[in-house]
């Protein structure tokens, strides 16, 4: 395989040995991007044994391209509907000589048909969780990955500039988002990695809101949360626009969040413990009177997925930061009814001496 892919697989196999896994099956897009090195992926899987080279499974018409892109020595091509991805994974496991294997799976996107084919073929198979293991390996980005993420950051910066310019009374949330998305696409983005947000004030304390046909009125804060992608790697950024006159306490909450973000970024150094960063931020927010209105997670790793589950900056978590990690800070808002909701979020690279911002756009409350 290509050297970079071989290094990633060897790192994975070392962790698999510690976990007692005989194989890992990846049928999800994000891990196939990482271990197969291409975003042109549909109906594909990778079966990675504890020792030796992986077997890639793909549609027959894609096999020459997959071979060229990955350098893989072992590819099983199948024709649908005579065969399926699930049956092809079973064939790969049989080629590896696995009988009653202990097999790891990632958290997301394993079709029932794949699961069903495997459990029928291997009644004694043990299913093991491999989510944190895979996220730990992916958390340390190499120079090429960081370069792709910086490029994606430049796309999201273009989108934020367009969105801020488009915010004015009488436009809908989705109209603002359309301007942002168009600007990011023109800059080179391959698409949004999540459902992006342009939010009027009464939606800002929902857990996962998104842009709608709601009309933006004067005298309220507007939250804009955008994402862009470059060859599978993502960037994200969130800003708040004060449109007209907004409540004094909402302004104060934003300033507390901005101070909390600055503190968290300064603490994002190799060797730092997630819980220690959370505790320092929570203490700052508590001193300002909002300690009970802060959620328990302040940020997540960012890479191929917009929110990866290692490292997580959160209460009581022992995740340790390292060189090459990228996290988003500050994830949450302060949840005070009637006044809470503003946000400021940036991509930050863990670095000695304090985290380095990867997204560059004014972090002040934006006045319009």
N, C-alpha and C positions, 0 to 999 in steps of 0.2 A: 504494500500500500504506500501511498504518499507518505514521506517521513513524518510530517506533522500529524497525520491521522494515526500512524503506527505508534507515535509517542503517546497520544491520547489513549489508545487502546491498551498499551502496556500499563499506563497509570491506572486505568480502570481495572485491569486484571489483578494488579497488586491489591486493590481494595476488595475485589471479589474473593480473593484467597482468604483475607482476614474475616470476611463475612461467611465463608463456607459455601459459596455459590458455585455451582457447576457451569452455569451459563447465565447470561442476561439477554433478554429479547427486547429490542427497541422497535416499536412500530409507530412511534410518535414523531412528528415533524421536527421538534426542537433537538432531540438527541440524534436524529438522522443527519441534521445539518452539522452537528458537532463531530460525529464519528464517520460520516460519509463525505462531508465537505462540499455538499451541493444543496441549493435551495430548490432545485427542480425535482421535487420529490412528491410522488403520489403512488399509492399502492405498493409500498416498499417496506422492507424490514431488515434489521441486522440481527443475526444470532452470533453473540460473542461468547466463546468458550472461556473457561478459566485459564486455559493454556492454548497457544497456537493462534492462528489467524482467524478472523471472523468469516462468516458466510453471509453474503448479501443476497436478498431475495427481491426480485423486481419483475415487472412485466417484460415479456420477451422483446418488445420493440424498444424498450429503454436500456437493454443490457449493454449494447456497445457504448452508449453515452456514460452509463454508470461505471463501466470498466475504465474508460478514458479519464473520468473525473476523479475516481478514487484510487486507481491503481490496484484494486482488489484482485487477489489471485483466485478467489472462490466466489462465484456468482451462480445462483440458480435462477433461471428465467422461467416464468410460467405463462401459460395462455389462459386467459379468462374468456368464457366461463367454464372451460373444461377443468381448470384448476383454480385455486384461490390463494390468497396470501397466507391464510391459516394453514392450508395443506402444504404449502411450500415451506413454511417455517417448520412444520413437522418433518418434512423431508430433510431439511438442514440439520435438525437435531438428530435424526437417524444417521446421517453421514458422520456426525461427530461421535457416534456411538453412545449417546445418552439414553439410558433406559428408564430409570426412576429418578430424574435429576432434581436438584434444588435450583430453581430458576428465579432470577430477580426480574422485577418489572418496575418501570417508572410509574409515577402517580397518574399521568394523564394519557388518554387516547389509545387505550387498548380495546379494540372492538370485541364485542361479545363473540363474533364468529371466530376470531383468532383464539380467544380463551377456550371456546367450545371445542375447536379442533385439537388443541393441545391436551385438554383434560381427557378427551376420548382416546387419543393416541398414547398417552402416558398416565394411566390411572394412578400410579404411585408418585406422580410429580408433586413436589412441594413448591408452593408459590411464596416468594419472599419479597418484601419491600426493598426497593433499591433507589428510592427517591432522594433521600438525603445524601447517600453515597454519590450519586451522579451529580447532584448540585454542588457538592463539595469539590469534586474534580473540576467542574466547569467554572467555579468561582474565581479561579486564578487565571486571568486573561494574559495571553502572550502579546507581543508587540503588534502582530497583525490584527488580532482581535480588537485591541485598543484603537488602532487606526480606523477600523471600520466603525467603531462606536463613536469616535470623534467626528467622522464624516456624517453619521446619522444625527449627531448633536447639531451640526451646522444646518441640517435640514429642518430640525424642529425649531431652531432659532428663527429661520425664515418664516416658518408658520406662525410663530408667536407674534412677530412683527405685523404680519398680515391680519391676524385675529384682533390684536389691540386696535389697529387702525379701523377695523370694521365695526367695533363696538360703538353703538350709539342708540338712543331711544328710537323704538319703532321697528327695529330689525329682530328677527327670530334668532334663537340660539343656533339652529342648524344653518342659518345663512352665514353667521359668523364662522362657524366651523367649516363651511364650504370654502370660504376664502382662505382659511388656514390650510386646509387639505390641498387645495390647488397650488398654493405657494410651496408647500413641501414637496409635492409631486414635481413641480417645475424645477425645484432645486436638485432633485434626484432620488427622493424617497421612493421606496418600493411598496409603501403602504403603511397604514397605522397598525401597531401591534396590539391595540386594545380599543374598546369603544371610547372614543375621545369625548371630552366634556367641555361644554360652554354652559354655565349654570347661573341662573338667577338666584337671588338670595334664599328663597324659601326651599330650594332643593339642595343647598350646600351641606346639610348635615345628614343626608342619606348616605348609606354605605357605598353604593355603586350607582350613582345617578349618571345620566348621559344627556347629550344635547337633544332637544325636542323642538316642536313648533312654537314653544312659548315665546311671547314677545317680550323683549327687554325694555323695561321702563326706566326713567330717570330716577336718580337718588337711591341707588343701591349698589352693593358690591357685585361684581361679576367674576366668577372663577373660570379660568381657561386652563384645561389640562390636555396637552397634546403629546402625540408620539409619532416617531418616524422610524424607518428601518433601512438598513444597508447590508445587502448580502446576508440576510438572516439576523443581523445584530441590530439592536434597538436603542433608541434614545427617548427620553421623556422629560417633560418640564411642565411646571404648573405656576401660574401667576394670577394675581388678583387686580382687577381694575376697579377703582372707585369712580363710579359714573355719577357725577353731580355730587350732592351732599349725602354722606353716609353717617350712621351713628358714631358718636365719639368712641363708644366701647368697642365697636367693630374695628375701628382704627387701632385701638389699644391692643386688641387681641392679635391683629396682624403684626404689630411691633413686637409683641411677646414671641410669636412664632418666628419672626426674623431673627431675634436674639437667640432663640433656642436652636435654630438651624445653624447659625454661626458657631455656637458652642459645639454642637454635634460634629460639624465638619472639622473643627480644630482638633477634636478628639479621635478622628478617624485615621489612626496611625497603625502600622504593623504591630501586632501584639496586643492591641486593645481588645477588651472583652465587651461583647454586645451589652450585657447587663449594666456594666459600669457607665457606658455612654447613655443608656436609657436613664439610669438613676440620676446622673448629672443634669440631664435635660429636664427630667421630672421635677427635680429640686428647684430649678430655675422657674419653671411654670408654676409650681406650688407657691413659691414666694410671691408671685404676682396674683395669687388667688384663684388659679384655675387648675389646680392639681387633680381634682376629681373629675375633670372634664377632658382629660387627655387619654386616648386609647393606649393599649399596651404595646403596640408596635410603632416604631418611628421610621422604619425604612427596611428595604429588602435589597438583596443582590439584584443586579441588572446585567443582562447579557443577551442570550438568544431569546429569552423570555423577559417580558417587561417587569415581572415580579418573580424572582427566583427565590427558593426557600433555603438558601445558604449564601451568605450570612443573612440573618434577620436581626435587626437592631431592636431589641425588645426586652420587656421586663423579665428578669430571672433567666435569661438565655445565656449559655456559656460559649456561644460562637465567638471565635477569635479571628480578628481581621489579619490580613496578610497582604504583602505586595501583590499588585496586579488585580486586586479585587475592585469592583465598581459597585456602589450602592446608591440608592436614591434617598435623599434627605431634604427636607423633613416630610415624611409621608402624611401625617394626620393634620387635622384642624383641631381647634378647641370647640367642644360641643356644648355651647351655651345657647339655649333657645332664644330666638329673637335677635341675637347679636353675633353668634359664632358662625363659622363657615369659611372665612378667608383662608387661603393656602399659599404657600411658597415651597416649591419642590425643585431640586436640581439633581443632576447626575454628578457623583463625586468619586474620584479615584483615590483609593487609600494610598497614603504616601507618608514617608518620614517627615516629621515637622508639621504634620497636619494635612487633611484631605485637600485635594486639588479639584476645583470646579471644572467639569467638562462641558457644561452648558453655560453659555454666557449671554445674559440678558439682564437688564436692571432688576435687582431684587427689592427695590423700593416699591411701596404701594403705588400703583400707576394711576395718576390723576387724569380724569377726562371730564 
